[in-house]
Amino acid sequence: MPSSTSADQGDDLGVDVLRFADLDLKDTTYVSPSSSLKAELDGSTKKKYSFAKKKAFALFVKTKEVPAPPFECKEKWWKCCQQLFKDQTGIHRHVATQHTDEVCHQTTSILQQLAATRSPQKALRSAGLKDLPKEPLTQSHEVSAWLPDTSCFRLDELGCGQGSGEGEVLLFYCYRDLEDPHWLCAWQTALCQQLHLTGKVRIATEGINGTIGGSRLATRLYVEAMLSCPLFEGYLCKDDFKTSSGGAHCFPGLRVGVFEEIVPLGISPRQLSYKQPGIHLSPDEFHKEVEKFLSQANQEQSDTILLDCRNFYESKIGRFQGCLAPDIRKFSYFPSYVDKNLELFREKRVLMYCTGGIRCERASAYLKTKGVCKEVFQLKGGIHKYLEAFPNGFYKGKLFVFDERYALSYNSDVVSELCQTHSLHCTPVRSQQE
């Protein structure tokens, strides 16, 4: 979750939902949008007629913006035809009734260029991943081709979720080789800024790891943008995004950066690959394994270990019954813990879990390299997904999270007096992120 370094790559990206990065809107040649023009357009462009018209309308309205007086609550008014409009409804009604020709002209210009050139995003989709940018891209016109259209939403719709109970927090990760993490960093920065999202996003050549908060509309658009990006096609699905109540207020701001690892184990991905993890178990499969483990009369003599891969302050306020919880302060201490306790794992079946699943990917891979375990399993989707399926299952207590909420409660069980409520006693270590 929180990262130790913020990104500079995308700080200069001006995000404007009305920017047409790939269209020349300065063409003043008027062409009536007649049936003959529509006949010249390909099938895909015809479907975008409504989209082009909305964009043209929004662009025209934006050209009429003027600063509102300092004593007014609103930041902008609109001035057109020697009239002053103090709300969007008024200017929209005026443009719709008095400036149809200008809007129609602009719509035609957009449609003509859509018919003449394919969009960069479509070209990239059809060309395949090999044609994605190879060098770092920081110019906004390159990134904007991958941003969702938000012109049909009001800013207050995207920006709500600043107060408690109005939005949600997304937790996700995706391991896949990336040739250009800096391009992805620039896109993520622009995408989150456009959707008014806050949080932390770590990017590396091995993938992406994010925890972001905002309005439910904004997080839905973010998920759609991620799933439609060719970079993650076949790697990400909707179920990979864990959600919980929250919002933009759960984070002090937005930080997106490029790191060596997307979760800090302290071992270079070149030395320990994510491609050799343990066997993934669904929440239902994991639940059955834990049930079998707990039903044994003498768990200490069992051939199974239930291993918590989190830090001690996380397991202290919530954990699976019968688990082994290492006394470590940071995830980067996990390899050392394993090395010092190899005999604990010899000839054992290890059932491993963490908050959202990402730490288990590297932890299980590391444990497997030691060659002492019978088998290594990990909980797919982590405790988050398990509690969605089994809120009153074998996990007792609260779920520690690395943001201003500190802990999430799914049941009434309390395993530590430190966190009976989401109090400041549960201060997270800020350098960590899951």
Secondary structure as the mmCIF struct_conf table of DSSP 4:
data_model
#
loop_
_struct_conf.conf_type_id
_struct_conf.id
_struct_conf.beg_label_comp_id
_struct_conf.beg_label_asym_id
_struct_conf.beg_label_seq_id
_struct_conf.end_label_comp_id
_struct_conf.end_label_asym_id
_struct_conf.end_label_seq_id
BEND BEND1 SER A 4 THR A 5
TURN_TY1_P TURN_TY1_P1 GLN A 9 ASP A 12
TURN_TY1_P TURN_TY1_P2 VAL A 17 LEU A 18
TURN_TY1_P TURN_TY1_P3 ALA A 21 ASP A 22
TURN_TY1_P TURN_TY1_P4 LEU A 25 LYS A 26
HELX_RH_AL_P HELX_RH_AL_P1 SER A 35 GLU A 40
BEND BEND2 LEU A 41 LEU A 41
HELX_RH_AL_P HELX_RH_AL_P2 GLY A 43 LYS A 46
TURN_TY1_P TURN_TY1_P5 LYS A 47 LYS A 48
HELX_RH_AL_P HELX_RH_AL_P3 TYR A 49 LYS A 62
TURN_TY1_P TURN_TY1_P6 THR A 63 LYS A 64
STRN STRN1 GLU A 65 PRO A 67
HELX_LH_PP_P HELX_LH_PP_P1 ALA A 68 PRO A 69
TURN_TY1_P TURN_TY1_P7 PRO A 70 PHE A 71
BEND BEND3 GLU A 72 GLU A 75
STRN STRN2 LYS A 76 CYS A 80
TURN_TY1_P TURN_TY1_P8 CYS A 81 GLN A 82
STRN STRN3 GLN A 83 PHE A 85
BEND BEND4 ASP A 87 ASP A 87
HELX_RH_AL_P HELX_RH_AL_P4 GLN A 88 GLN A 98
HELX_RH_AL_P HELX_RH_AL_P5 THR A 100 ALA A 116
BEND BEND5 THR A 117 THR A 117
HELX_RH_AL_P HELX_RH_AL_P6 PRO A 120 ALA A 127
HELX_RH_3T_P HELX_RH_3T_P1 LEU A 129 ASP A 131
BEND BEND6 LEU A 132 LEU A 132
BEND BEND7 GLU A 135 GLU A 135
HELX_RH_AL_P HELX_RH_AL_P7 SER A 140 VAL A 143
HELX_RH_3T_P HELX_RH_3T_P2 SER A 144 TRP A 146
BEND BEND8 LEU A 147 LEU A 147
HELX_LH_PP_P HELX_LH_PP_P2 PRO A 148 ASP A 149
TURN_TY1_P TURN_TY1_P9 SER A 151 CYS A 152
BEND BEND9 PHE A 153 PHE A 153
HELX_RH_AL_P HELX_RH_AL_P8 LEU A 155 GLY A 159
BEND BEND10 GLN A 162 GLY A 163
TURN_TY1_P TURN_TY1_P10 SER A 164 GLY A 165
BEND BEND11 GLU A 166 GLU A 166
STRN STRN4 GLY A 167 TYR A 175
BEND BEND12 GLU A 179 GLU A 179
HELX_RH_AL_P HELX_RH_AL_P9 PRO A 181 GLN A 194
TURN_TY1_P TURN_TY1_P11 LEU A 195 HIS A 196
STRN STRN5 THR A 198 ALA A 204
TURN_TY1_P TURN_TY1_P12 THR A 205 GLU A 206
STRN STRN6 GLY A 207 SER A 215
HELX_RH_AL_P HELX_RH_AL_P10 ARG A 216 SER A 228
BEND BEND13 CYS A 229 CYS A 229
HELX_RH_3T_P HELX_RH_3T_P3 PRO A 230 PHE A 232
TURN_TY1_P TURN_TY1_P13 GLU A 233 TYR A 235
HELX_RH_3T_P HELX_RH_3T_P4 LYS A 238 ASP A 240
STRN STRN7 LYS A 242 GLY A 246
HELX_RH_3T_P HELX_RH_3T_P5 ALA A 248 CYS A 250
BEND BEND14 PHE A 251 GLY A 253
STRN STRN8 LEU A 254 VAL A 258
BEND BEND15 GLU A 260 GLU A 260
BEND BEND16 ILE A 262 VAL A 263
BEND BEND17 GLY A 266 ILE A 267
TURN_TY1_P TURN_TY1_P14 PRO A 269 GLN A 271
BEND BEND18 LEU A 272 LEU A 272
TURN_TY1_P TURN_TY1_P15 TYR A 274 LYS A 275
BEND BEND19 GLN A 276 GLN A 276
STRN STRN9 ILE A 279 LEU A 281
HELX_RH_AL_P HELX_RH_AL_P11 PRO A 283 LEU A 294
TURN_TY1_P TURN_TY1_P16 SER A 295 SER A 295
BEND BEND20 GLN A 296 ALA A 297
HELX_RH_3T_P HELX_RH_3T_P6 GLN A 299 GLN A 301
BEND BEND21 SER A 302 ASP A 303
STRN STRN10 THR A 304 ASP A 308
BEND BEND22 ARG A 310 ARG A 310
HELX_RH_AL_P HELX_RH_AL_P12 PHE A 312 SER A 315
TURN_TY1_P TURN_TY1_P17 LYS A 316 ILE A 317
STRN STRN11 GLY A 318 PHE A 320
TURN_TY1_P TURN_TY1_P18 GLN A 321 GLY A 322
STRN STRN12 LEU A 324 LEU A 324
BEND BEND23 ARG A 329 LYS A 330
HELX_RH_3T_P HELX_RH_3T_P7 PHE A 331 TYR A 333
HELX_RH_AL_P HELX_RH_AL_P13 PHE A 334 LYS A 340
TURN_TY1_P TURN_TY1_P19 ASN A 341 ASN A 341
HELX_RH_AL_P HELX_RH_AL_P14 LEU A 342 PHE A 345
TURN_TY1_P TURN_TY1_P20 ARG A 346 GLU A 347
STRN STRN13 ARG A 349 TYR A 353
BEND BEND24 THR A 355 GLY A 357
HELX_RH_AL_P HELX_RH_AL_P15 ILE A 358 THR A 369
TURN_TY1_P TURN_TY1_P21 LYS A 370 GLY A 371
BEND BEND25 LYS A 374 LYS A 374
STRN STRN14 GLU A 375 LEU A 379
TURN_TY1_P TURN_TY1_P22 LYS A 380 GLY A 381
HELX_RH_AL_P HELX_RH_AL_P16 GLY A 382 ALA A 389
TURN_TY1_P TURN_TY1_P23 PRO A 391 ASN A 392
BEND BEND26 GLY A 393 PHE A 394
STRN STRN15 TYR A 395 GLY A 397
STRN STRN16 LEU A 399 PHE A 400
BEND BEND27 PHE A 402 ASP A 403
TURN_TY1_P TURN_TY1_P24 GLU A 404 ARG A 405
STRN STRN17 ALA A 407 LEU A 408
BEND BEND28 TYR A 410 SER A 412
BEND BEND29 VAL A 415 VAL A 415
HELX_RH_3T_P HELX_RH_3T_P8 GLU A 417 CYS A 419
BEND BEND30 GLN A 420 HIS A 422
HELX_RH_3T_P HELX_RH_3T_P9 LEU A 424 CYS A 426
TURN_TY1_P TURN_TY1_P25 ARG A 430 SER A 431
#
